Amino acid sequence: MMTKSVGAAQACFWVYAAMWGALIAPMFYAYTQDSIARAFFITAAAFAGMSLYGYTTKRDLSAVGRFLVMATFGILIALLVNIFVQSSGLHLLMSIVIPVIFAGLTAYETQQIKNWYYESDAHDMTQRKAIFGAFMLYGSFVTMFIWILQLLGVARSE
């Protein structure tokens, strides 16, 4: 995304968004509308709060961000293991831990985007950075939403 044209970066972002949409579309049939709305508003509030914190804090979140990125790799391994062991306890733990980790990543990513803004770059590089920032934050939001919905959602009984 950072080396191709701005149009290619935008195309990558829209393909990414479409893939997330295809991934979460079945959830709109599995959960009640009230559960989806509740999970969305909780996610939006947490996302907005953590993004505001990341934007306004004077504290450097780089060390925290590196830790959370590594924790994401640990989560991926735990999720792969849980595919085979089918532990409901591990799934519940992941439903709690993943939104917390991605909330922290939201603060880190927002601070990173803010720092990118202050760098003086050519116009097309600034646009690519904006698209890449949207890419990061979009993924964090959707991931938080999915796991909050799984934690708090009420499945349809139909």
C-alpha positions, 0 to 999 in steps of 0.5 A: 500500500505504501509503495504503489499508487494512491489508486492501488492503495484505495483499491486494496482498502476497499477489497479489505473492507469487502472481505471483512463484510463478507466475513461478518455478514452471516453474523447478521443472521445468527444474532438478534438485531438488538444484540448487534446494535448493542455490540456496535454501540459498545464497540463504537464507544470503546473505539472512540474513547481509545482513539481519543486517548491515543490522540491526546496522550503525551505518553509514547505508546510505542512499547505498548503497541509492540507488546500488543502486536506480539499479543496478537500473534499469540492470540492467532496461535491460541485461536488455531489451537482452539480449532482442534481442542474446542475449549469453550473456556478458551473461547470465552477467554479470547472473547474477553482478551481480544477486544481489550488488546484491540482497544489498546491497538486502537490507541497505539494506531491513532497515535502512530497516525497522528505522528505520521501526520506531522511528518512532511511528505509528498502529497501522494505519500500523505494520502497513502499513509491516510489510507493505511491508517484507515486500513489499520483502524478499520481492522481493529474496529471490526475485530473488536465488534466481532468479539464483543458480539460473540461475548454479549450477543444473543443468538436468534432462536429461529 
